[in-house]
Amino acid sequence: MQENVGLKQKYVVDFYGMLSTDFGEGLLMEYCPGGSLASLVRQRSAVSLGEAVTALAPIAQTISGLHAGGIRHGDISPENILLTASGMPKIIDFQESALAAQSTQPAGTPGFIAPEVFSGAPEASVGEQDVFALGACLWFLLSGNPPEETICRPPVRLKFPDVPEIIQCLIADSLCDDPYERPTAEQFARTLFSSTQAKPIHWEGCIDTETNHLMETIHPVQASKKRRHEAKRRREGTQAEPGWQGHALHRTPGARRIAASVLIAAGVVAASFFGVSLLSSGQQAQSPAVAAEPSMQEPCRIKDVAQVPACAMESDTVISSFVRLSNQRDQAINSSDSKALSRIYAKGSEQLVRDQKTVEDLGKLGLHIQGLHTSLQDLHVVARGQGDEVVLGARSSMSGYTYADKSGKVRHEVEAGDEEWIKVQVKLVDGQWRLGNVISRQK
């Protein structure tokens, strides 16, 4: 059990104790509303390598610490890796944990058990069986299914032709029948970390509607009072819309049917606003770079689409256009105007599809968003891509907002979000700047 192992680490589900219930003794543990990686993959199929790095590398690093103490986990599987409200992975289920020297009965999750486990022989090196399970988890995340037995398993290079060779080798070595050929958990973690950039795990639409509202994309969990006060002070400093500052999320009274609709709506908005809600901008919260534009300066005009003037590519012009588009997107979301959204985005934008689906799904529930407002600061050009594409960076924070029904009655309130750094793509289309996709976001 976890309490006997003595673990209390960032990527381990916290254990609080035992309690008696009508069904017998129970465990009191940390609640992870994101569910398991197994459930996520069942809902959305395979994940990208960047998501796999986020999901598995820190777990492997944590397990290596366990091995350093002479202990193995014994049942690593996607079912036993859970996601917190912030999308962070945590390992659970230490009931099979034991000292490596102890002889135990075969145990684990089918598909993730090393072949030598069934012989009952002790490990020659601590963690060999756990590393096999880690390799099987990586196979599962990238393919959607656990690996077959060795004799039926296709070659890694044929199964995963698009992943880097270093990952192909990592999977093959980890699943090797000879435990001596497998890497250590520490080597597994380092190799996975170095293979590609870690990316957020996209759980949108794959989480039960009953827990969607608990994920941080709806109302972020703030780590401390200091962060909460700082975020509030920053929002007040940008003169955001009054009445939303520090608004606490509270349960909205009403019939169960209304409550269920609101929870579903929360999931719908989460799917659209994950890494995207910070793309809009309030009219009074402009970047100093934008506000500093001289009022007497002649505006940059595009008279002929075939001859775009140089001024159209200048930083101030691009930033001003982005703020204008952000304001328009705010208004379109608040007014549930799908057609207006299509005029804001470049053709083929994945974010346009998400925003329009949000508006459509909320309409089916008889709800709409009110008061969505985001302030932007420190806007700057990060990079210029091929053709007429620019990547902008900004410091952004989102206000609280509400869900209202057709009569205008507020059914649910969402608290303000923490400040984040975002990178957003904009494209010049037919002489006009349009929104592209959100490249990254981080706190």
Order of alpha helices (4+ residues) and beta strands (2+ residues): alpha-beta-beta-alpha-alpha-beta-beta-beta-beta-alpha-alpha-alpha-alpha-alpha-alpha-alpha-alpha-alpha-alpha-alpha-beta-beta-beta-beta-beta-beta-beta
